[in-house]
Amino acid sequence: MKSIKSKFIVIIACVILFACKKSKSAPMSVDGGKNENIENTGPVGDPVVLSSFEIGAYLPYWGISTYQKYAYKNITTLYIISTISKASVQNNKGLIFADDDSSPTAYNQPDLIEILKYIRIDNPNIKVVLSISDMHTTANGRTESTTLFSRTGSAKTVEYLMKNYVDKFGFDGIDVDIEDESLAILGTDYSLFIKDLAAALHNGPARGKRKLCTVALNAYDFTKNINSNLYDNVDLIGVMDYGQEKMDALKPGTPRDLIREGNDWSAKVSKSKLSFGLGFWSSHVSEDGQSAGDGWDYARILSAASTDSTFVPYLTTYFNDLAKPGYILRYNGLYETRRKAEYVKNNGFKGIFAWDITKDSTDPDYARYSLLGMLKNWNNNPSKYAPLKAVTLQDYYSSAQNIEAKFHDLNVSTTNWVGVYELKTGMSTGYVQYLQNTSSGSFTIPSTLVQTLISGKLYILKLYNGANGVETTLLGTSHPFYKL
């Protein structure tokens, strides 16, 4: 009996010693030891796949502390954005969920387990992707952080992300949001890094299921070194359009041009791998139409324009710019947001995404004006929405003005016509004008008709096909416009 007891004590001592050595050699956890990694030893689960049409949104660092405010039920994918630094990987300090890596609290980690749990209860079908960015604005800072994505640093960076975030917290993938000069420094190494990252994420046995590799890119010259290593391996490219003008009434040379960007990107990669960004904030615009910097978020415009909310959400222009008197605010309202989404979906692209979810309306008083809520409803119930087939060049008209407008994507017919209707009641003003026998073109509604409209009301153009002005088939509508 004594001999058996002695052997038992020796075995226990060895187990304790082995455990201590293993603990001592393990790297420091980025979350202080909570929720240590669990190796994937069970069966491989169903792969994470893109939705038939993606409606994504970013949650930036300033929304982390208020994450419970947002309606995740309206989107298919949430991108939680963080910043990766050299110290994150080299010193295992963790990603940065803030805007300043020099702060003593910069590397404090949010409770990702609770955040992801809340989001997935709100929307059990949502995909939650960790987005990593490079926040440096100096050449030295960029050069330092880009070593993480070089050929010598890539393997360690990928391993770090898998071990400390994807496997530990169960993210559905990684999004890489590296822009501008950082891409120029990396050159072709960037595409090779994405190839390595995709290989790790697509490794079902290692991850427990195949996960997503996505990137966010702009349409500028910094993308010229991107090649097939990225195009062939990435699951989705988010093109950062963010245009705040009516896409069908752009002035020549406007930098944000969704149609041009769609054509350019689809020449490089399958449309099934492309989504496009929608800007949920406004810009200040001068009287001659020149942009003068970023303005209020869409949600802020709604709350500040509470007395005007009967028309502001439907337009793309607000004249009462309280933040910068003398300027107007230009933004994507309900109709322009849908128009851009319609273009993306109708042309076979994979989806859209919002920058960012914190800029959408969360106030219960304005929930009916939520852009993401509208997009979800439109995507799920397309028959409820007449397609946007026309655009007025302005949002506001005085009695002395003609209404200059365009139409597009119609079936050619000699009996296509346009009429003017009240938005709220749907009542016709009795005005009918037949359109050109073409699929697209321009038309003018004379000021004599505008003079008969009631000031302070929203109107909309409706396009029909029908002989003698009979409303036989509704072809689509314009954006609403306002009579001053």
N, C-alpha and C positions, 0 to 999 in steps of 0.2 A: 504493500500500500504506500509506504513511504517512497519507494522507487518510482511508482507511477506519478505521485504528487510532484516529485522533483522534476521529472520529464515535462509535466504539464507547465510548471513554472518557467522552465527553459524555453518552451515553445511560445508562451505568452510574451516573454521578454524579447524574443526574436521578432515577433510580430510588431511589438511596440517600437523596437529599434528600426525595423524596416519602414514603418509608417513615418517615423520622425525624419529618416533620411529622405523619403519621398517628398514630405512636406517642405523640408529645407531646400530641396533642389527645384521645387516648382516656382514659376515666376509669380510675382506679385499680382493679385487680381485687381482689375480696374474698378471693381465695385466693393473693395474692402473685404472680400472673402464671402460675400453673400452669393448664393446661387452658383456654386462652382460648376464647372463643365460636367456634363454627363455624356459619356461616349455613346455613339449610336450603335447599339448592339441588336436592336430589333429589326423587324422587316422594313424595307424601304416603302415609304408612303407614296401617295399619288403626287405627281409632279405639280409644282406651282405653274400655272399657265396664265397667259394674258386673257382678259375678257374679250368678248366678240367686238366690243367697242369700249376702249378705255376712257374713263373719266377720272383723272388723277388730280392730286393736289399736294402741295408741299406744306409741311409744318415746320417753320423756321424756329430758331432758338428762342425768339421773343414770344412764341406761342406755347413753349414747353410748360411754363408755370400755370397756364390757363387752358391746358389741353382738354379739360372737361366741357369747355364752352362750345366745341365745334361739332357739326353734324356729319359724322363719318358715314352715316347711312346713305349719304348722297353720292358717294364716290366708290370707285372700284379699287383704287390704289392710293395709299398715303405714303409720301416720302418724308421721313423724319430727317431733317438736315443737321449735319454736324460738320466739324472741321477736323481734319487730320493734320498733325504736325510731326516733325521729326521726333520730338520727345514722346509723342503718343506711342510710337513704335519702338524706338530705341530704348526708352526708359520705361516702357509699359505704363505710361501715366494715364492712358485713356483718351478717348476723343474729346473734343471741346464742344460743348453745347452752349456757347456764348460767343461774343464778338471780339474778345480781347484775350489773346493767349498770354499776356504778361500779368494778368490779374492773379493774386494768390489763390482765388477760387476757380480759376479758368478750367481746371481739370476735374472739378467736382462732377460726379455722374448723377444724372436724374434717375429716378426709380423706374427704369425701363420695363421691369416686369409688371408693375402696376399700370403704367401707361398703356402698354400693349394689351393687357387684360381688359382695360376699360374700352379701348378702341374696338376690340374684337367682340365684346358683348354688344356694343352699339351696332356693329355690322359684322356678323359672323362670317360673311363671305369676302371681307376686305383682304387685300394683300398689303402688308406693312413692310416697306423697303427702307433700309438705312441708306441715306444719301451722304456721301463724303465730299467735302469741298476743300478748296485751298483759299484761305482768306487773305493771304499776304498781298500787299499792294506795292511792295518795293522789289526791285530786281534781286537784291540779296536774299530777301525772305522767300521769294519764289524759287530761287536756285536751291536754297537749303531744303525746302519741302519737296521739290521735285525729285530729289534723290530717292525718295520713297518709291517712285514709280519707274526708276531707271532699271537697266538690266541687272545691276548689282544689288538693288534694293527691293525689287519686285517680289521675290519669293517670300521674304520676311514680312513684307506688308500684307500680302495675301494671307499668309498663315496667321498673322496677328488679327486680321479682320474676321477670319473664320472662327478662330478659337475664342476670342473675347467678345464677339458680338453675334455673328450669324448663328453659331452652334449654341451659344450660351442662352441667348434670349429668344431664339426662334424667329428671327427676321426672315421674311420671304425672299429676300434678295438684297443686292447692293446696287446703288445708283452712284455713278461717279460724275460729279458736277465740277469739272475743272475747266476754266475758261481763259480766253484771251492769251496774255503773254506766257502763262504757264505752259500752254500747249506748244507755243513756239520754242520754248526752252527744251521741252521733252522731245519734240520732233516725232520720229517714228516709234520711239520707245513707248509713247502713250498707247498706241494701238497694240503693241506687244503686251503691255501691262493688262489691258482689257482682255486680251486673249487668255492670259494666265488666270485672271480673276474669273472669267467665264468658265474655264475648265474646273476650277474649284467649286463654283456654285452649281454647275451642272452635274457634279459628281454625286449622284443619288445615294449610293452606299455610304459615302463619307458624311454627307449632310443630313441623311435621314429621308431626303426627298430631293428631287431636282429643283433648284431655286433659280431666281431671275437675275440676270446681269443687264442693267440698263445704264444709259449715259444721258447727260444733258449737254447740248452743244448749241452754239449760236451759228449764224449763217455767214460769218465773216471770214477773212483771210486766214485766221488762226487755224482753221480746219484743213488747210491744204495738205498737211502731212499725214492725215488720217487715211488708212488704207484697209485692205481686205482683212487684215488681222482683227480689226474691229467690226467691220461690216458683216463678216461671215459668222462671228461668234456672239455678238451682242443680241439680246432679245428685243430691245426697244431703244430707239433714239428719240429723245425729247428735244425738238427744235424750238429754241427760245424766240418765238416771234414777238409776242406781247404787244402787237400793234394796237393803238388806241383810236385809230381812224376807221371810218367805214371802208371796208376792204374793197367795195365796188365803186368807190368814189375817191381813190387816192390821187394826189397830185403827182406829176412826174418826178421821179427821184426820191420818193418817200422810202426811207430805209427799211421799214417793217412792211413787207409785202408778202402776205400769206400765199397768194397764188404763185408768185415767182419762186418763193422758197419751196413750195410743194413740188414745183417742176424741177428745180435744181437738185433737191435731195432725192427725188424718186429716180433721177438719172444715175445715182450712185448706189442706191440700196432699195430693196423691196419696200413697197408701200406698207406691207404688213409689219414693218419694223419702225414705222414713223408715227410719232405723235407731235402735236404742236401746242405751244404755250399760249395761254390766254392771260393777259394782264388784268388784274383785279384792282388796279389803282389808276388814278387820273394823271394827266399832265396839265400844267399851266400853258395856255396858248395865247399869244398876242393877237391883236386885232387883224394883223396881216397873215395870221396862220402859223407863225413860227413858234416852235416849242420853247418853253422857258422853264424847264425843270419839272420834277415830279410834284404832283399835287396830292390831294387827299385820297385815301382808300375809298373804294366803292361804299363800304359800310359807313364811313364818316360822312360822305356826301349825303347819304340817305338821312342820317340823324341831324345833320346841320341844315338840310333842306326839308325839314319835317312839314313845313307849311306848303311845300311844293311837291310832296311825294306822290301826288296824284299823276304827275307827269314825268318827274326826273328819272325814275327807273326805266322808262320806256325809250329814252333818248340817248344820245351820245355826247351832248353838249349841255353845260350848265353855265349860264351867264353870271350868276351871283357868286363870284369867286371870293369868298370872305377871307381866305388865306392870303390872296394876292390881288387886291383890288385893282381894277383896270384890265384884268385878264379874264379869260374864260377857262372852265375846266372841260377837258376832253376825256372821255372814258368809254368803256364797253358796258352799255346797259343791257337789259334783258334781250332786246332784239338783235343787237350787233353780236353779242356773245353767241346767240343761237345761230346767226348767219354764218359765223366762222366755224362753228361745230358742224353745221349742215354741209359746208363746203368740204370739210375734212372727211366726214362720213360718206357723203355721196361720191367722193372721188377715190374711195377705196383705201384711205389711210386708216391707221389702227386706232387713233384716238386723239384726245386733247388732255391738257393738264393745266391747272391753275397755279399761278404764283400770286398769292398764296391763300391758304384756307382761312387765315386770320383776317383777311381783307374782305371776306364775304359777310353778308348781314347775319348776325346772330341775335340781334335784339328781337324779342317776340313781337314787337309792334311792326317790324319790317320783314318778318320771316317770309312773308308771301313774295317778297322781292329778291329772295336768295338766288344768286346766279347758279350755284351748284344744284340747288333744289330744282330749279327750272330745267337744267340740263338732264338731270336724272329722269324727270317726268317726261321730257321730250324724247329721250332715248328709249324709254320703256313704253311710251304711248304716242308714237309718231302721228297717228291719225288725228290726234287732238290739235295738231299744229299745222296751219297752212304754210307751205314752204315760202321762204323769202325770195321772191323773184324780181323785186324792183327796189330801187333806192332813190330817195330824194337827196339832193346835194346839200341841203340844209335841214336843220331840225326846227327852226323857227321862221315864220313868214308873216310879214306885214301885208296889209291890204294892197299895197302898191307893187308887190313883187309877183313875178311869175314863179311857178314851181318847176324847177329844172330837175328832171329825173331820168333814170336809166332802167332798162329791163334786161334780163339775161336768161338763158337756158330754157327758152320756150320751144314747144313744137311749132314749126312754121304753119301759119294759118292766116287767111284773110279775115277771120272773124274773132281774132284776139283783141280784147279791148280793156281799157282801164277806167275805173270809176273812183270817186272820192266818197268816203264813208266816215261817219263818226266812229271813233274807236270803241267807246264804252257801250253804246246802244246798238251799233251795227247798222244804223239807219243810213240809207243812201242820200246823198245830196242831189241826186238826179243827173249828175254830170257823167257823160260817157264820151270817151275818145278811142277810136280804133287805132291800133298799133301798126307799125310797119310789118310787112309780110316777111319777117326775118326772125331768127332765134334770139337775137339781141339787138339793142339799139337805144336811142334816146327819144325823149318826148318832152313837151312843154305844156303845162296847164296854165292858162292865162290868168293874169291878176283879176280879171273881171269875175272869175269864179272865186278866187281867194277873198274878194270883197264881200261875198255873200256868206262866208264862214263866220262862226261865232267866236269872238275873242275869248281866250282862256280855256279853249277846248283842244283835245287831241283828236286828230283825224288820221286816217290811214288810206292808202291806195290799195284797191283790190283789182286783181287781174282775172278776167273771165274769158272763156271762149263761148260765143253764142251770137247768132245772127240777130240783128235789129236791137242790140243792147239787152238781150235777154240773158239772165244769169244762169246759163246752162251748166257750165263746168268751171268751178273755181280753180284757177291755175296757181295762185299764190298771192302774196301781199308785199307791200313795202314795209319799211320801218314806220312807226307813227311819226307825225310832225305836229307842231303846236302853232295855233293861230294867236299872234300877239294882239 
